[in-house]
Amino acid sequence: MNVETTRLSSGLTIVTENMPHLESVALGVWIKSGSRNESEEEHGIAHLLEHMAFKGTARRSARDIAEEIENVGGELNAATSTETTSYYARVLKDHVPLAVDILADILTESEFDEEELRREKHVILQEIGAANDTPDDVVFDRFSEVAYRGQTIGRPILGTPEKVNSFTPNQIRGYLSRNYTTDRMFVVAAGAVDHQSFCKQVEERFAGLPLTPSSPVILEPARYIGGDVREDRDLMDAQLLLGFEGKAYHMRDFYCSQILANILGGGMSSRLFQEVREHRGLCYSVYAFHWGFSDTGIFGVHAATSGNELPNLVPVVIDELRKSAERIEQQEIDRARAQIRAQLLMGQESPAARAGQIARQMMLYGRSIPNEEMMERLEGITTGRLTDLAGRLFFDTVPTMSAVGPIEKLAPITDISTALSSPAINTQKAAG
């Protein structure tokens, strides 16, 4: 890797990776702040701020921002997650100064005009409505809400219509000044980029960023609770999500959890896909995942099926979880490692994916991690570690169940919890 890092006197961190075979550059600003950094009164404001950044500055109107980047064939976008927010662009190498200028403009000189704010609130209300009409979005939102009840980390990123409608320009500025500070921001570029000239451009244009927060940024520690939430809807299929507390990024079992998720439901050769979908035909979609956060994580299995298949589906899923606590084959580990390695290398062929990967590593670990080091971490994972982890994950913790759709035939959570109380227990009760 040809990764270079510079930390400016302001505290802003700049990272580049030169990819000489390219003619384009993907660049952006990543902020170590997301929906989890909101106060109770600010629910949804991180996402609203992301939208409002494109709605006009002291130098550019909303239309100017869109036209200037597209006049040179570039792209500009942003995203808000639970713990991070990003603003990014992709342009040809000759137009990097323009992209830097626009990104700096929207992050340091946005006006938050009242009329633009009114219009953007209306757009977000439509986005909230669309999400509520999408069952596979709803099932994940409800899952987080019950797994982390009463906590910021469990709230939907979009916010609520009531909260979104209440926000004022001053509230947005308050959240911005508290969270968009140089000690929490990383400017990253990958592609046909020269590190020194890029640093000079960034230092000149981002001089207006606040150096320290107006008040300390303190995250409420996550407390996984678990539980059951169900929403009976008149739909063609049922969305089902069964999950457990996973591992935070810095925990020893984080990479082990990634491997386990891949073995259970990471592709067409995975255990769940083969047994649940291919062999038994109980659903049209099933997969496992592991999400890491700074101090907690989620390990989950998601399936989409007809309501009539739920009594058959759930016991089979639980049985596969039980089997993973009893035996893992070495060839399964080898296949999972090969898939992760391929994803890493394929991602590095895309400057946008590479910039995002570097930014995440900088925010989480304070440095860019070489592929060799990443693979060394995976090499230390054994069959014994995986079965031990599966036993602790699935049978020693409180499960969280979220279901949306025709779910009247879904077994009670008490039966599902009983079936998960021991790796050796008979899972037939979970049939309902």
Secondary structure, DSSP 4 states (H G I P E B T S, - for coil): --EEEEE-TTS-EEEEEE-TT-SEEEEEEEES--GGG--GGGTTHHHHHHHHTTS-BSS--HHHHHHHHHHTT-EEEEEE-SS-EEEEEEEEGGGHHHHHHHHHHHHHSB---HHHHHHHHHHHHHHHHHHHT-HHHHHHHHHHHHHTTTSGGGS-TT--HHHHHH--HHHHHHHHHHH--GGGEEEEEEES--HHHHHHHHHHHTTTS-SS-SS---PPPP----EEEEEE---SSEEEEEEEE---TTSTTHHHHHHHHHHHHSSTTSHHIIIIIIIT---SEEEEEEEE-SS-EEEEEEEEE-GGGHHHHHHHHHHHHHHHHH---HHHHHHHHHHHHHHHHHHTTSHHHHHHHHHHHHHHHSSPPPHHHHHHHHHT--HHHHHHHHHHHHHSS--EEEEEES-TTSPPHHHHHHHTS-TTS--GGGG-
